[in-house]
């Protein structure tokens, strides 16, 4: 067989092979349901697309299939600018890998190293570390520690001993857990296990321009500032957080605490300087620290906060951290708005958020 005949024969075989591939049918039909399952690349253009791309149908002998966009890019192809589905597919691929890693960390009681995690999801350790942090706002190590903390809280309620709960949660030693137990639980493990028994929480309720305010303080500092219309509902919320703690109300010294907070609500320019018992994940702590740096009378967008903490892609995670804040006004999540300046959701109601911002603008 001559060289020309051999080339023609190979082309015919390539056409036949592609035509027999079920993925080719998805390309012909621009099947959007196949997006994320694979991408196809065209050798003559150097471009890859998702199955739903509306571009002109390529010749089958020039088509190559890849499991994902990352594999196509590693082979030297670039994403299609017309449909942008190649880029979306790559994002979907990354999101799926990060989600898989999260599930692995949530389900594993054993320590999982970065290399083991990266190998499990099929991405290099260096690239995976950056990708995971960009999408979740925390490192794989921080996420794993948070999952351990979650498990130990669950295990403390069921285990016979604290030591049993610590080991079942995946801590390699008792000492490693006790190093961070105060920040993890807000009290001793025995106290948490008993629902806050032997823990004292002082609280008081006052009226303000924002409605009822409940302020609670542990031995570590202010642990809750709750806003609402119904004082009794605020007390129930506090009781649910510390079901067996000793809740102490009416303390004359503590009344000064709530007076300071009410005064701050009425006149934000006076500032608020109180010891805070701030409990949250490493990422939430970073967000809350950034919120406390926003001057009264000004606002910042969720995107600006994300950039400020060095994680520009974690806008949704920033919004989640704002929603998790239980220290109203002390951690001023009311100063965070949408990119267009519009006021978005607030744990204690949009109208309260609008009122707080209006008061700060006047001072």
MINU-350724 format. One line per 2 residues: number of its first residue (from 0); their letters; for each residue x, y, z of N, C-alpha, C. Coordinates in steps of 0.1 Angstrom, whole numbers, plus 5000, padded with zeros to 4 digits. Last residue first. Layout:
BEGIN
NUM> a> X/Y/Z/X/Y/Z/X/Y/Z; ... .
***
This chain:
BEGIN
362> xx> 4759/5602/5612/4769/5605/5622/4782/5608/5616; 4743/5593/5591/4740/5606/5597/4751/5611/5607 .
360> xx> 4752/5568/5585/4755/5578/5576/4752/5592/5582; 4743/5553/5607/4757/5555/5606/4760/5566/5596 .
358> xx> 4716/5553/5602/4720/5559/5614/4735/5562/5613; 4715/5538/5578/4711/5552/5578/4716/5559/5590 .
356> xx> 4724/5513/5587/4732/5521/5577/4728/5535/5577; 4703/5506/5604/4717/5507/5609/4725/5516/5600 .
354> xx> 4682/5505/5586/4681/5514/5596/4695/5517/5602; 4690/5483/5569/4688/5497/5563/4688/5507/5574 .
352> xx> 4688/5463/5589/4701/5466/5582/4700/5480/5576; 4662/5463/5594/4671/5466/5605/4685/5470/5599 .
350> xx> 4652/5455/5570/4648/5468/5575/4657/5472/5586; 4661/5429/5567/4667/5439/5558/4664/5453/5564 .
348> xx> 4669/5408/5595/4659/5416/5587/4665/5427/5579; 4690/5396/5607/4679/5401/5616/4670/5410/5608 .
346> xx> 4706/5388/5587/4701/5378/5596/4690/5383/5604; 4698/5401/5555/4705/5403/5568/4698/5394/5578 .
344> xx> 4702/5405/5519/4697/5399/5531/4705/5402/5544; 4712/5438/5506/4708/5424/5505/4704/5418/5518 .
342> xx> 4710/5469/5491/4710/5461/5504/4705/5447/5502; 4731/5478/5464/4718/5475/5469/4720/5467/5482 .
340> xx> 4756/5481/5452/4752/5490/5463/4739/5487/5469; 4764/5462/5434/4757/5474/5429/4753/5484/5439 .
338> xx> 4773/5442/5451/4783/5450/5443/4776/5463/5437; 4756/5445/5483/4758/5439/5470/4767/5448/5462 .
336> xx> 4772/5451/5515/4761/5452/5505/4765/5445/5492; 4780/5453/5548/4783/5446/5536/4771/5446/5527 .
334> xx> 4772/5462/5573/4780/5471/5564/4784/5465/5551; 4762/5442/5588/4752/5451/5581/4759/5461/5572 .
332> xx> 4782/5430/5601/4779/5424/5588/4769/5433/5581; 4801/5440/5623/4791/5448/5615/4789/5442/5601 .
330> xx> 4801/5427/5653/4807/5423/5640/4798/5429/5630; 4784/5443/5668/4798/5441/5672/4806/5437/5661 .
328> xx> 4760/5440/5652/4766/5453/5654/4781/5452/5659; 4755/5407/5664/4750/5418/5656/4757/5431/5661 .
326> xx> 4769/5380/5664/4772/5392/5672/4768/5404/5664; 4767/5358/5649/4757/5360/5659/4759/5371/5668 .
324> xx> 4771/5350/5615/4775/5359/5625/4763/5360/5636; 4763/5337/5592/4766/5329/5604/4769/5337/5616 .
322> xx> 4762/5356/5572/4749/5350/5577/4751/5342/5590; 4789/5360/5568/4781/5371/5573/4768/5366/5579 .
320> xx> 4795/5335/5557/4801/5339/5569/4794/5350/5576; 4781/5336/5533/4777/5326/5543/4783/5330/5556 .
318> xx> 4795/5357/5520/4781/5359/5523/4776/5349/5534; 4819/5343/5516/4819/5355/5524/4804/5358/5529 .
316> xx> 4810/5323/5499/4815/5319/5512/4815/5331/5521; 4805/5339/5476/4794/5332/5483/4798/5328/5497 .
314> xx> 4832/5347/5471/4821/5357/5474/4810/5350/5481; 4858/5337/5465/4850/5332/5476/4838/5341/5480 .
312> xx> 4876/5347/5447/4865/5338/5442/4856/5333/5453; 4895/5361/5461/4885/5368/5453/4874/5360/5448 .
310> xx> 4910/5361/5488/4903/5350/5482/4891/5355/5473; 4921/5380/5504/4930/5373/5495/4923/5361/5488 .
308> xx> 4905/5396/5518/4911/5385/5526/4919/5376/5517; 4898/5414/5498/4906/5419/5509/4912/5407/5517 .
306> xx> 4882/5399/5482/4895/5403/5477/4904/5407/5488; 4860/5396/5499/4866/5384/5494/4880/5388/5489 .
304> xx> 4852/5423/5501/4857/5416/5513/4865/5403/5509; 4844/5428/5475/4855/5435/5481/4861/5428/5493 .
302> xx> 4822/5411/5473/4834/5408/5465/4846/5416/5470; 4804/5423/5491/4809/5409/5494/4822/5406/5486 .
300> xx> 4814/5457/5495/4807/5446/5489/4812/5433/5493; 4810/5480/5522/4819/5472/5513/4810/5461/5507 .
298> xx> 4804/5513/5535/4800/5499/5532/4811/5493/5523; 4804/5537/5562/4808/5532/5549/4804/5518/5547 .
296> xx> 4796/5542/5588/4793/5552/5578/4797/5548/5564; 4825/5529/5604/4811/5533/5604/4808/5543/5594 .
294> xx> 4849/5510/5584/4845/5522/5592/4830/5524/5592; 4857/5477/5587/4850/5487/5578/4845/5498/5587 .
292> xx> 4869/5459/5604/4877/5470/5599/4870/5480/5590; 4850/5440/5608/4853/5449/5619/4862/5461/5615 .
290> xx> 4853/5425/5585/4841/5433/5587/4843/5444/5598; 4877/5412/5589/4876/5422/5578/4864/5431/5580 .
288> xx> 4869/5395/5609/4880/5405/5612/4879/5416/5601; 4851/5379/5595/4846/5388/5606/4856/5399/5610 .
286> xx> 4869/5366/5577/4858/5375/5572/4854/5384/5583; 4884/5351/5596/4890/5361/5587/4880/5371/5581 .
284> xx> 4864/5335/5608/4872/5345/5616/4878/5355/5607; 4856/5320/5586/4847/5329/5592/4854/5340/5600 .
282> xx> 4880/5304/5583/4876/5313/5573/4866/5324/5578; 4881/5290/5607/4892/5299/5603/4888/5309/5593 .
280> xx> 4848/5291/5622/4859/5285/5614/4870/5295/5611; 4841/5304/5655/4838/5302/5641/4849/5295/5634 .
278> xx> 4834/5326/5680/4835/5312/5677/4832/5310/5662; 4844/5351/5702/4841/5348/5688/4844/5334/5685 .
276> xx> 4836/5369/5726/4838/5354/5725/4834/5350/5711; 4851/5400/5731/4842/5392/5724/4846/5377/5725 .
274> xx> 4851/5429/5751/4857/5416/5749/4847/5407/5742; 4844/5460/5734/4840/5450/5744/4847/5437/5741 .
272> xx> 4838/5489/5722/4850/5482/5727/4847/5472/5738; 4826/5507/5697/4822/5496/5706/4834/5489/5709 .
270> xx> 4817/5542/5688/4824/5529/5687/4820/5519/5698; 4803/5565/5684/4810/5564/5697/4819/5551/5697 .
268> xx> 4789/5564/5660/4803/5571/5660/4810/5569/5673; 4764/5553/5664/4775/5545/5660/4789/5551/5661 .
266> xx> 4741/5557/5685/4751/5566/5680/4764/5559/5676; 4724/5535/5689/4718/5549/5687/4728/5559/5682 .
264> xx> 4742/5514/5691/4731/5514/5680/4726/5528/5678; 4756/5523/5713/4763/5522/5700/4753/5521/5689 .
262> xx> 4737/5520/5733/4742/5533/5730/4749/5534/5716; 4734/5493/5733/4723/5501/5729/4727/5515/5725 .
260> xx> 4760/5487/5742/4756/5482/5729/4744/5490/5724; 4760/5498/5768/4770/5502/5758/4766/5499/5744 .
258> xx> 4739/5484/5780/4738/5498/5778/4748/5503/5768; 4750/5459/5781/4739/5461/5772/4737/5476/5769 .
256> xx> 4769/5464/5801/4773/5459/5788/4762/5462/5778; 4755/5472/5823/4763/5482/5817/4768/5477/5803 .
254> xx> 4744/5449/5832/4735/5459/5826/4743/5469/5819; 4764/5437/5846/4762/5433/5832/4753/5442/5825 .
252> xx> 4762/5448/5871/4774/5451/5863/4772/5448/5848; 4737/5437/5879/4738/5452/5877/4751/5455/5869 .
250> xx> 4720/5410/5864/4732/5414/5871/4735/5429/5868; 4698/5400/5850/4696/5410/5860/4708/5414/5868 .
248> xx> 4705/5364/5847/4700/5377/5843/4699/5387/5854; 4722/5336/5837/4721/5346/5848/4716/5359/5842 .
246> xx> 4720/5302/5831/4717/5315/5825/4714/5325/5837; 4740/5276/5831/4734/5285/5841/4732/5299/5835 .
244> xx> 4732/5252/5805/4741/5262/5812/4733/5270/5822; 4719/5235/5791/4720/5231/5805/4729/5241/5812 .
242> xx> 4717/5246/5765/4705/5240/5771/4706/5237/5786; 4727/5269/5748/4733/5264/5760/4722/5257/5769 .
240> xx> 4711/5273/5726/4725/5272/5724/4732/5266/5736; 4686/5274/5737/4688/5263/5728/4703/5262/5725 .
238> xx> 4687/5298/5751/4686/5285/5758/4689/5273/5749; 4687/5316/5729/4699/5315/5738/4699/5302/5746 .
236> xx> 4662/5312/5720/4673/5310/5711/4686/5308/5719; 4647/5320/5742/4646/5306/5738/4658/5303/5729 .
234> xx> 4653/5347/5742/4657/5339/5753/4657/5324/5749; 4640/5354/5718/4655/5356/5719/4660/5348/5731 .
232> xx> 4614/5350/5725/4620/5342/5714/4635/5343/5714; 4610/5370/5743/4610/5356/5748/4616/5347/5737 .
230> xx> 4611/5394/5728/4622/5391/5738/4622/5376/5742; 4605/5398/5695/4600/5391/5706/4611/5387/5716 .
228> xx> 4619/5409/5675/4607/5416/5679/4602/5411/5692; 4656/5411/5676/4643/5406/5672/4631/5414/5677 .
226> xx> 4690/5402/5678/4680/5412/5676/4667/5405/5672; 4717/5393/5699/4706/5389/5691/4696/5400/5690 .
224> xx> 4749/5386/5705/4741/5398/5704/4729/5395/5694; 4770/5364/5723/4758/5366/5714/4752/5380/5716 .
222> xx> 4792/5366/5738/4791/5354/5730/4779/5355/5721; 4817/5385/5753/4803/5386/5747/4802/5374/5736 .
220> xx> 4839/5362/5771/4835/5375/5765/4821/5375/5760; 4844/5340/5786/4854/5344/5776/4851/5358/5770 .
218> xx> 4823/5334/5801/4835/5338/5808/4846/5343/5799; 4798/5350/5781/4804/5339/5788/4816/5344/5795 .
216> xx> 4769/5369/5777/4784/5369/5779/4788/5357/5786; 4745/5384/5755/4749/5373/5764/4764/5373/5765 .
214> xx> 4718/5405/5749/4732/5404/5749/4736/5393/5759; 4691/5412/5728/4696/5403/5739/4711/5402/5738 .
212> xx> 4669/5437/5720/4683/5433/5719/4686/5424/5731; 4640/5446/5702/4646/5439/5714/4660/5435/5711 .
210> xx> 4644/5474/5680/4636/5464/5686/4643/5458/5699; 4660/5493/5672/4660/5481/5664/4651/5471/5669 .
208> xx> 4660/5512/5692/4654/5516/5679/4653/5504/5670; 4654/5490/5720/4662/5500/5712/4654/5503/5700 .
206> xx> 4653/5474/5751/4647/5479/5740/4656/5489/5733; 4672/5445/5763/4668/5459/5764/4660/5462/5751 .
204> xx> 4683/5419/5784/4675/5423/5772/4671/5437/5774; 4711/5399/5793/4702/5409/5796/4695/5413/5783 .
202> xx> 4731/5373/5808/4724/5379/5797/4715/5390/5802; 4758/5351/5814/4750/5362/5818/4743/5368/5806 .
200> xx> 4764/5318/5818/4762/5328/5807/4753/5339/5813; 4785/5293/5830/4777/5305/5833/4776/5314/5821 .
198> xx> 4785/5259/5831/4790/5271/5824/4780/5282/5827; 4774/5237/5843/4785/5243/5850/4791/5255/5842 .
196> xx> 4764/5225/5811/4763/5224/5825/4776/5229/5832; 4764/5224/5784/4767/5237/5790/4766/5237/5805 .
194> xx> 4758/5198/5777/4749/5208/5772/4752/5222/5779; 4778/5181/5785/4766/5182/5794/4757/5193/5790 .
192> xx> 4797/5185/5766/4790/5172/5766/4777/5173/5775; 4806/5210/5774/4799/5209/5761/4790/5196/5761 .
190> xx> 4820/5203/5797/4809/5212/5798/4800/5212/5785; 4839/5185/5788/4829/5180/5797/4817/5190/5798 .
188> xx> 4854/5203/5771/4846/5192/5765/4836/5186/5774; 4849/5238/5781/4856/5225/5782/4847/5214/5775 .
186> xx> 4840/5261/5754/4840/5256/5768/4848/5243/5769; 4840/5264/5727/4837/5276/5735/4836/5273/5750 .
184> xx> 4849/5245/5710/4836/5243/5717/4831/5255/5725; 4872/5255/5697/4863/5246/5690/4849/5246/5697 .
182> xx> 4885/5270/5716/4880/5277/5704/4870/5269/5697; 4890/5249/5734/4883/5262/5739/4877/5269/5727 .
180> xx> 4905/5230/5721/4891/5227/5725/4883/5240/5729; 4930/5230/5712/4921/5239/5705/4907/5237/5710 .
178> xx> 4944/5212/5728/4950/5224/5725/4941/5235/5719; 4928/5190/5729/4927/5199/5740/4934/5212/5738 .
176> xx> 4937/5176/5706/4923/5181/5707/4922/5192/5718; 4963/5169/5713/4960/5177/5700/4947/5183/5701 .
174> xx> 4959/5152/5735/4965/5165/5736/4963/5174/5725; 4947/5129/5725/4939/5138/5734/4945/5152/5734 .
172> xx> 4954/5123/5690/4957/5122/5705/4948/5132/5712; 4943/5124/5665/4954/5114/5668/4957/5113/5682 .
170> xx> 4909/5126/5660/4920/5133/5666/4931/5122/5669; 4885/5114/5651/4897/5114/5642/4909/5121/5648 .
168> xx> 4863/5109/5667/4862/5120/5657/4874/5122/5648; 4871/5089/5683/4861/5086/5672/4860/5097/5662 .
166> xx> 4888/5103/5701/4894/5093/5691/4884/5090/5680; 4868/5119/5714/4879/5125/5707/4885/5116/5697 .
164> xx> 4851/5099/5725/4846/5109/5715/4857/5115/5707; 4868/5087/5743/4862/5079/5733/4857/5088/5721 .
162> xx> 4873/5109/5760/4884/5103/5753/4879/5095/5741; 4848/5113/5772/4853/5123/5763/4864/5118/5755 .
160> xx> 4827/5082/5771/4837/5091/5777/4842/5102/5767; 4806/5073/5756/4806/5071/5771/4816/5080/5777 .
158> xx> 4790/5094/5731/4801/5086/5736/4800/5084/5751; 4771/5113/5724/4767/5099/5724/4778/5090/5731 .
156> xx> 4780/5139/5725/4766/5137/5729/4763/5122/5731; 4804/5138/5713/4804/5140/5727/4790/5138/5733 .
154> xx> 4799/5134/5686/4803/5123/5694/4802/5125/5709; 4794/5160/5677/4784/5150/5676/4787/5138/5685 .
152> xx> 4818/5173/5683/4806/5178/5689/4795/5168/5689; 4835/5158/5667/4836/5156/5681/4824/5162/5688 .
150> xx> 4826/5165/5641/4824/5151/5646/4825/5150/5661; 4833/5192/5641/4819/5189/5639/4817/5175/5645 .
148> xx> 4861/5189/5643/4854/5196/5653/4839/5193/5653; 4866/5176/5619/4869/5169/5631/4861/5176/5643 .
146> xx> 4859/5197/5601/4851/5185/5601/4853/5176/5614; 4879/5215/5607/4865/5219/5610/4856/5206/5610 .
144> xx> 4901/5201/5598/4900/5204/5612/4886/5208/5616; 4895/5201/5570/4896/5188/5578/4895/5190/5593 .
142> xx> 4898/5228/5565/4885/5221/5563/4884/5208/5571; 4925/5232/5570/4915/5239/5578/4901/5232/5577 .
140> xx> 4935/5215/5550/4938/5212/5564/4928/5219/5573; 4926/5228/5526/4922/5214/5529/4924/5210/5544 .
138> xx> 4919/5262/5535/4928/5252/5530/4922/5238/5533; 4890/5281/5525/4899/5276/5535/4908/5265/5528 .
136> xx> 4874/5288/5503/4878/5299/5512/4888/5294/5523; 4866/5271/5484/4859/5269/5497/4863/5281/5507 .
134> xx> 4879/5278/5460/4865/5275/5460/4858/5274/5473; 4905/5284/5467/4898/5294/5460/4883/5291/5460 .
132> xx> 4913/5260/5480/4912/5273/5488/4904/5283/5481; 4913/5242/5459/4904/5240/5470/4902/5253/5478 .
130> xx> 4933/5253/5442/4919/5252/5437/4909/5251/5449; 4956/5251/5457/4951/5264/5453/4937/5264/5449 .
128> xx> 4956/5223/5460/4956/5231/5472/4951/5245/5468; 4958/5214/5433/4946/5211/5441/4945/5220/5453 .
126> xx> 4984/5222/5426/4972/5228/5419/4959/5226/5427; 4999/5206/5444/5000/5221/5443/4988/5227/5437 .
124> xx> 4990/5180/5437/4989/5185/5451/4989/5200/5451; 4972/5174/5407/4985/5176/5414/4982/5183/5427 .
122> xx> 4943/5153/5407/4949/5166/5404/4962/5167/5412; 4926/5132/5414/4932/5132/5402/4938/5145/5398 .
120> xx> 4915/5127/5439/4906/5135/5429/4913/5137/5416; 4934/5112/5451/4921/5107/5451/4912/5114/5441 .
118> xx> 4956/5129/5451/4957/5117/5443/4943/5111/5441; 4948/5148/5469/4950/5152/5455/4950/5140/5446 .
116> xx> 4948/5133/5492/4936/5139/5488/4937/5143/5473; 4974/5126/5495/4964/5115/5494/4951/5121/5488 .
114> xx> 4986/5151/5498/4990/5142/5486/4979/5131/5484; 4975/5160/5522/4972/5167/5510/4975/5158/5497 .
112> xx> 4962/5132/5542/4972/5142/5538/4968/5149/5525; 4938/5127/5566/4941/5126/5551/4951/5136/5547 .
110> xx> 4933/5109/5595/4940/5120/5589/4943/5118/5574; 4901/5093/5597/4915/5093/5597/4921/5106/5591 .
108> xx> 4874/5095/5592/4878/5097/5606/4893/5097/5608; 4859/5107/5564/4870/5100/5569/4873/5104/5584 .
106> xx> 4838/5123/5555/4835/5109/5558/4847/5102/5565; 4848/5148/5550/4837/5147/5559/4835/5133/5564 .
104> xx> 4868/5142/5531/4872/5148/5544/4861/5146/5554; 4851/5134/5510/4862/5125/5515/4866/5129/5529 .
102> xx> 4837/5156/5504/4830/5145/5509/4840/5135/5516; 4857/5173/5495/4850/5177/5507/4843/5164/5513 .
100> xx> 4864/5160/5472/4874/5161/5483/4867/5164/5496; 4841/5164/5457/4845/5150/5460/4855/5150/5472 .
98> xx> 4843/5191/5454/4831/5185/5461/4835/5171/5465; 4866/5193/5438/4866/5199/5452/4854/5193/5460 .
96> xx> 4856/5180/5415/4868/5175/5423/4868/5180/5437; 4835/5197/5407/4833/5183/5411/4844/5177/5419 .
94> xx> 4849/5220/5402/4839/5220/5412/4836/5206/5417; 4864/5212/5380/4871/5216/5392/4861/5216/5404 .
92> xx> 4844/5207/5361/4853/5196/5365/4860/5200/5378; 4832/5232/5359/4824/5221/5365/4833/5210/5369 .
90> xx> 4853/5246/5347/4849/5250/5360/4841/5239/5367; 4854/5232/5323/4865/5231/5332/4862/5235/5346 .
88> xx> 4829/5239/5314/4831/5225/5316/4843/5224/5325; 4833/5266/5309/4823/5262/5319/4826/5247/5323 .
86> xx> 4851/5265/5289/4855/5271/5301/4846/5266/5312; 4835/5253/5270/4847/5246/5274/4852/5252/5287 .
84> xx> 4815/5271/5265/4812/5259/5273/4824/5251/5277; 4818/5292/5250/4823/5293/5263/4821/5281/5271 .
82> xx> 4810/5295/5223/4800/5289/5233/4805/5291/5247; 4832/5310/5213/4818/5312/5209/4808/5307/5219 .
80> xx> 4857/5302/5221/4852/5315/5225/4837/5317/5222; 4867/5270/5233/4859/5278/5223/4854/5291/5228 .
78> xx> 4900/5266/5248/4885/5266/5248/4879/5274/5237; 4927/5248/5231/4921/5260/5239/4906/5260/5238 .
76> xx> 4950/5221/5234/4938/5227/5228/4933/5239/5237; 4970/5206/5246/4974/5217/5238/4962/5224/5231 .
74> xx> 4965/5187/5265/4969/5182/5251/4972/5193/5242; 4956/5202/5285/4969/5196/5287/4974/5191/5274 .
72> xx> 4931/5208/5275/4941/5219/5276/4955/5213/5278; 4919/5183/5278/4920/5189/5265/4931/5200/5265 .
70> xx> 4919/5180/5306/4927/5170/5297/4929/5176/5283; 4902/5200/5313/4916/5201/5317/4925/5191/5309 .
68> xx> 4877/5192/5303/4884/5203/5297/4899/5204/5301; 4875/5156/5301/4872/5169/5307/4881/5180/5300 .
66> xx> 4880/5134/5284/4871/5132/5296/4867/5146/5302; 4879/5140/5249/4886/5141/5262/4876/5140/5273 .
64> xx> 4882/5131/5215/4874/5132/5227/4883/5132/5239; 4887/5147/5183/4893/5139/5194/4884/5142/5207 .
62> xx> 4882/5150/5148/4877/5151/5162/4884/5142/5171; 4886/5147/5122/4894/5157/5129/4891/5158/5143 .
60> xx> 4868/5130/5111/4882/5125/5112/4891/5135/5119; 4844/5144/5112/4846/5134/5122/4861/5130/5123 .
58> xx> 4844/5179/5108/4846/5166/5101/4850/5156/5112; 4822/5197/5129/4835/5194/5124/4834/5181/5116 .
56> xx> 4795/5219/5126/4799/5205/5129/4812/5202/5122; 4798/5252/5138/4796/5243/5127/4802/5229/5130 .
54> xx> 4786/5257/5172/4796/5259/5161/4793/5249/5150; 4772/5254/5195/4764/5256/5183/4773/5258/5171 .
52> xx> 4779/5229/5220/4784/5240/5212/4777/5241/5199; 4773/5207/5235/4762/5216/5231/4766/5228/5223 .
50> xx> 4797/5194/5242/4788/5188/5232/4777/5197/5227; 4823/5219/5243/4813/5210/5250/4804/5205/5239 .
48> xx> 4854/5221/5226/4841/5225/5229/4834/5215/5238; 4887/5233/5216/4878/5222/5222/4865/5229/5226 .
46> xx> 4909/5239/5189/4899/5243/5198/4891/5231/5204; 4925/5235/5167/4931/5236/5180/4922/5240/5191 .
44> xx> 4916/5231/5141/4915/5245/5147/4922/5246/5160; 4921/5205/5135/4925/5215/5125/4923/5229/5130 .
42> xx> 4912/5190/5157/4926/5190/5154/4930/5202/5145; 4889/5198/5180/4891/5197/5166/4905/5200/5163 .
40> xx> 4875/5180/5208/4885/5189/5203/4886/5187/5188; 4849/5177/5232/4856/5173/5220/4865/5184/5214 .
38> xx> 4844/5166/5266/4846/5177/5256/4852/5171/5244; 4820/5151/5289/4832/5151/5281/4833/5163/5272 .
36> xx> 4802/5158/5308/4806/5144/5307/4819/5143/5299; 4797/5185/5305/4803/5181/5318/4808/5166/5318 .
34> xx> 4769/5179/5285/4779/5188/5290/4784/5184/5304; 4748/5163/5279/4761/5157/5279/4772/5166/5284 .
32> xx> 4727/5179/5277/4727/5170/5288/4740/5163/5289; 4729/5192/5252/4734/5199/5264/4734/5190/5276 .
30> xx> 4738/5181/5222/4731/5176/5234/4737/5182/5247; 4740/5184/5194/4743/5195/5203/4736/5192/5217 .
28> xx> 4740/5162/5178/4727/5167/5183/4728/5179/5192; 4767/5158/5174/4758/5160/5162/4745/5167/5167 .
26> xx> 4774/5152/5200/4780/5163/5193/4771/5167/5182; 4761/5128/5205/4758/5139/5213/4763/5152/5207 .
24> xx> 4774/5112/5186/4759/5114/5184/4755/5126/5193; 4799/5110/5197/4797/5117/5184/4783/5121/5182 .
22> xx> 4796/5093/5218/4798/5107/5221/4796/5116/5209; 4796/5068/5208/4783/5074/5212/4784/5089/5215 .
20> xx> 4814/5061/5179/4815/5065/5193/4802/5072/5197; 4812/5057/5152/4808/5046/5161/4808/5050/5176 .
18> xx> 4825/5079/5142/4811/5078/5139/4805/5067/5148; 4851/5074/5149/4844/5085/5155/4829/5083/5154 .
16> xx> 4857/5052/5133/4858/5051/5147/4850/5062/5154; 4853/5062/5107/4844/5051/5112/4845/5050/5127 .
14> xx> 4873/5082/5106/4859/5086/5105/4850/5075/5110; 4895/5065/5109/4892/5075/5119/4878/5080/5119 .
12> xx> 4893/5051/5085/4892/5043/5098/4889/5053/5109; 4898/5071/5067/4885/5064/5067/4883/5057/5080 .
10> xx> 4924/5078/5074/4914/5088/5075/4900/5081/5076; 4937/5054/5067/4937/5058/5082/4926/5069/5084 .
8> xx> 4934/5055/5039/4928/5044/5047/4927/5047/5062; 4949/5077/5033/4934/5077/5030/4928/5066/5039 .
6> xx> 4974/5068/5040/4969/5080/5047/4953/5080/5045; 4977/5047/5022/4977/5044/5037/4971/5056/5044 .
4> xx> 4978/5060/4998/4967/5051/5001/4966/5048/5016; 5001/5074/5001/4989/5081/4999/4977/5072/5002 .
2> xx> 5020/5053/5003/5018/5062/5014/5005/5070/5013; 5006/5022/4991/5014/5034/4989/5012/5043/5001 .
0> x> 5009/4988/5000/5000/5000/5000/5009/5012/5000 .
***
